Amino acid sequence: MRKFYEKNRVWFAVLWIVLYCVVMTNLKGNFGYQSIAMFLGINAFAVGITLFVKMNHLEKECGIASWPRDIGRFLFFIPMWILATGNLWDGFALSYLGIEMVFAVLSMILVGFVEEMIFRGFLFKAMLSEERTSVAIIVSALTFGMGHIINLFAGQTSFETILQVIFAVAWGFILTFVFYKSGSLWPCIIAHSMIDAFSLFGADNALVDQIYIVTTIVVAVVYCIYLARIKVETNNEIQ
């Protein structure tokens, strides 16, 4: 695995993404988020990624070695934290009960970790260079959004999937910019896990959901423009 990573980091990331999409689509479609099968499946991905990173000392490379030092420059991630609560804007309603809810919440928290590691920690960092930073950001964000098309194969409607893809692309830009500028993946992992976990506690209101999507797009544009203007001490400036 290490040799493959060193030889072609982009294809290494793509392999993880494809494997993740195939496995998660089958688990979600056949068992659901509330199942122990889903929890064990996503846990296997999380453990596998963590072991690979730690055994090869890639914590700094993947952005999980430390928390950003000067978080004030990133507005304390307030725009991201507020948006992460969006699934609760339309009210409170439990998606599952009892142990099923426990498995679902734990699975969603792990989904945030796994997806940030493969889309940002692996794919984005593999593509990142001074000559094509903008391309790396765009590809990471779009790939993250398009990856949600797999929900069609898990029984989700076309309209719901299209909205989710648009929403995910907007979030993809926010998360990628935050990671790129701060150098730490932890704020992204936390926000991503919050979004997914809160979706299990929110009521289903189509109008509010659409307002949330539009708000996310607007905030993504403004926040990313702000982040793009932040000067960093490394050689990671956007070209």
C-alpha positions as CSV (number, residue, x, y, z in Angstrom):
1,M,0.0,0.0,0.0
2,R,2.8,2.4,0.8
3,K,4.5,1.7,-2.5
4,F,1.3,2.4,-4.3
5,Y,0.9,5.7,-2.4
6,E,4.4,6.9,-3.2
7,K,4.1,5.9,-6.9
8,N,0.8,7.6,-7.6
9,R,-0.9,9.4,-4.8
10,V,-3.8,10.6,-7.0
11,W,-4.8,7.0,-8.0
12,F,-4.3,5.9,-4.5
13,A,-6.9,8.5,-3.4
14,V,-9.2,7.5,-6.3
15,L,-9.0,3.9,-5.3
16,W,-10.1,4.7,-1.7
17,I,-13.0,6.9,-3.0
18,V,-14.2,4.2,-5.4
19,L,-14.0,1.5,-2.8
20,Y,-15.7,3.7,-0.2
21,C,-18.6,4.6,-2.6
22,V,-19.2,0.9,-3.6
23,V,-19.2,-0.4,-0.1
24,M,-21.2,2.4,1.5
25,T,-23.8,2.3,-1.3
26,N,-24.4,-1.4,-0.7
27,L,-24.5,-1.0,3.1
28,K,-26.9,1.9,3.0
29,G,-29.1,0.4,0.4
30,N,-29.4,-3.0,2.1
31,F,-29.2,-2.2,5.8
32,G,-29.5,1.5,6.4
33,Y,-27.5,4.0,8.5
34,Q,-29.1,2.6,11.7
35,S,-27.7,-0.9,11.2
36,I,-24.7,-2.5,12.9
37,A,-23.5,-3.5,9.4
38,M,-23.2,0.1,8.5
39,F,-21.4,1.0,11.7
40,L,-18.9,-1.9,11.3
41,G,-18.4,-1.1,7.6
42,I,-17.6,2.6,8.1
43,N,-15.6,1.7,11.2
44,A,-13.4,-0.6,9.1
45,F,-12.7,2.3,6.7
46,A,-11.8,4.6,9.6
47,V,-9.5,2.1,11.3
48,G,-7.8,1.2,8.0
49,I,-7.2,4.8,7.1
50,T,-5.9,5.7,10.6
51,L,-3.5,2.8,10.7
52,F,-2.1,3.5,7.2
53,V,-1.5,7.2,8.1
54,K,0.0,6.5,11.5
55,M,2.2,3.6,10.3
56,N,3.6,5.8,7.5
57,H,3.8,9.0,9.6
58,L,1.5,10.9,7.4
59,E,-0.3,12.8,10.1
60,K,1.1,16.2,9.1
61,E,0.7,15.5,5.4
62,C,-3.0,14.6,5.9
63,G,-3.7,17.5,8.2
64,I,-4.4,15.6,11.4
65,A,-1.2,16.3,13.3
66,S,-2.5,19.5,15.0
67,W,-5.3,22.1,15.3
68,P,-4.8,25.4,13.5
69,R,-2.9,27.9,15.7
70,D,-4.3,31.2,14.7
71,I,-8.0,30.3,14.3
72,G,-9.0,34.0,14.6
73,R,-7.8,34.6,11.1
74,F,-10.4,32.1,9.9
75,L,-13.2,33.9,11.7
76,F,-13.0,31.2,14.3
77,F,-14.7,29.0,11.7
78,I,-18.0,30.6,12.7
79,P,-19.5,30.5,9.2
80,M,-18.8,26.8,9.0
81,W,-20.1,26.1,12.5
82,I,-23.4,27.9,11.9
83,L,-23.9,26.1,8.5
84,A,-23.2,22.8,10.2
85,T,-26.4,23.2,12.2
86,G,-28.5,23.6,9.1
87,N,-30.2,20.2,9.4
88,L,-31.8,21.4,12.6
89,W,-33.3,24.5,11.2
90,D,-36.6,22.8,10.2
91,G,-37.3,21.4,13.7
92,F,-36.4,18.4,15.8
93,A,-37.4,14.8,14.9
94,L,-35.6,11.6,15.6
95,S,-34.8,9.4,12.6
96,Y,-34.5,6.3,14.7
97,L,-35.0,5.1,18.2
98,G,-32.9,3.2,20.8
99,I,-29.8,1.4,19.8
100,E,-30.5,2.1,16.1
101,M,-30.1,5.8,16.7
102,V,-26.8,5.1,18.5
103,F,-25.5,3.1,15.6
104,A,-26.7,5.8,13.1
105,V,-25.0,8.7,15.0
106,L,-21.7,6.9,15.5
107,S,-21.8,5.9,11.8
108,M,-22.4,9.5,10.7
109,I,-19.6,10.8,12.9
110,L,-17.2,8.3,11.3
111,V,-18.5,9.2,7.8
112,G,-17.3,12.8,8.5
113,F,-13.8,11.5,9.4
114,V,-13.5,9.0,6.5
115,E,-14.8,11.3,3.8
116,E,-12.6,14.2,4.9
117,M,-9.5,11.9,4.9
118,I,-10.1,10.5,1.4
119,F,-11.4,13.7,-0.3
120,R,-9.1,16.2,1.4
121,G,-6.4,14.4,3.2
122,F,-5.6,12.1,0.3
123,L,-7.1,13.4,-3.0
124,F,-6.6,17.2,-2.5
125,K,-3.1,16.9,-1.0
126,A,-2.1,14.5,-3.8
127,M,-3.1,17.1,-6.4
128,L,-1.8,20.1,-4.6
129,S,1.1,22.0,-6.0
130,E,2.0,25.7,-6.5
131,E,1.2,25.4,-10.3
132,R,-2.3,24.0,-10.0
133,T,-3.6,24.8,-6.5
134,S,-6.8,26.2,-8.0
135,V,-7.4,23.0,-10.0
136,A,-6.8,20.9,-6.9
137,I,-9.4,22.9,-4.9
138,I,-12.0,22.7,-7.7
139,V,-11.5,19.0,-8.4
140,S,-11.7,18.1,-4.6
141,A,-14.9,20.1,-4.2
142,L,-16.6,18.8,-7.4
143,T,-15.5,15.2,-6.7
144,F,-16.9,15.4,-3.2
145,G,-20.2,16.7,-4.5
146,M,-20.5,14.3,-7.4
147,G,-19.7,11.4,-5.1
148,H,-23.2,11.9,-3.6
149,I,-24.8,10.7,-6.8
150,I,-24.3,7.2,-5.4
151,N,-27.3,7.9,-3.3
152,L,-29.5,7.3,-6.4
153,F,-28.5,3.6,-6.2
154,A,-29.4,3.5,-2.5
155,G,-33.1,4.4,-3.2
156,Q,-33.0,8.2,-3.0
157,T,-35.0,10.2,-5.6
158,S,-33.4,12.1,-8.4
159,F,-34.6,15.5,-7.1
160,E,-33.2,14.8,-3.7
161,T,-29.9,13.6,-5.1
162,I,-29.5,16.7,-7.3
163,L,-30.1,19.0,-4.3
164,Q,-27.7,17.0,-2.3
165,V,-25.0,17.2,-5.0
166,I,-25.3,21.0,-5.2
167,F,-25.2,21.3,-1.4
168,A,-22.2,19.0,-1.2
169,V,-20.3,20.9,-3.9
170,A,-20.8,24.1,-1.9
171,W,-19.6,22.4,1.3
172,G,-16.7,20.9,-0.7
173,F,-15.4,24.3,-1.5
174,I,-15.7,25.5,2.1
175,L,-14.0,22.4,3.6
176,T,-11.2,22.4,1.0
177,F,-10.5,26.1,1.4
178,V,-10.5,25.8,5.2
179,F,-8.1,22.8,5.1
180,Y,-5.8,24.5,2.5
181,K,-5.5,27.7,4.4
182,S,-5.5,26.4,8.0
183,G,-3.3,23.3,7.3
184,S,-5.5,21.3,9.7
185,L,-8.2,18.8,8.7
186,W,-9.8,18.7,12.2
187,P,-12.1,21.7,11.8
188,C,-13.4,20.1,8.6
189,I,-13.8,16.7,10.2
190,I,-15.8,18.2,13.1
191,A,-18.1,20.3,10.8
192,H,-18.6,17.4,8.4
193,S,-19.5,15.0,11.3
194,M,-21.9,17.6,12.7
195,I,-23.7,18.0,9.4
196,D,-24.2,14.2,9.0
197,A,-25.1,13.6,12.7
198,F,-27.6,16.5,12.9
199,S,-29.4,15.1,9.8
200,L,-30.6,12.3,12.1
201,F,-32.3,14.8,14.4
202,G,-33.8,17.2,12.0
203,A,-37.4,17.3,10.7
204,D,-38.0,17.0,7.0
205,N,-39.3,20.3,5.6
206,A,-38.7,20.8,1.9
207,L,-38.9,24.6,2.0
208,V,-36.4,24.9,4.9
209,D,-34.1,22.4,3.2
210,Q,-34.0,24.5,0.1
211,I,-33.4,27.7,2.1
212,Y,-30.5,25.8,3.8
213,I,-29.0,24.9,0.4
214,V,-29.3,28.4,-0.9
215,T,-27.8,29.8,2.3
216,T,-24.9,27.3,2.1
217,I,-24.1,28.4,-1.5
218,V,-24.1,32.1,-0.6
219,V,-22.0,31.6,2.5
220,A,-19.6,29.3,0.5
221,V,-19.0,32.0,-2.0
222,V,-18.4,34.8,0.5
223,Y,-16.4,32.7,3.0
224,C,-14.2,31.2,0.3
225,I,-13.4,34.6,-1.2
226,Y,-12.4,35.7,2.3
227,L,-10.3,32.6,2.9
228,A,-8.6,33.0,-0.5
229,R,-7.3,36.4,0.6
230,I,-5.7,35.1,3.8
231,K,-1.9,34.9,3.6
232,V,-0.3,31.8,4.9
233,E,3.3,31.2,6.0
234,T,3.8,28.1,3.9
235,N,4.1,27.8,0.1
236,N,0.4,27.0,-0.3
237,E,-0.8,30.3,-1.6
238,I,-3.4,30.1,-4.4
239,Q,-2.0,30.9,-7.7
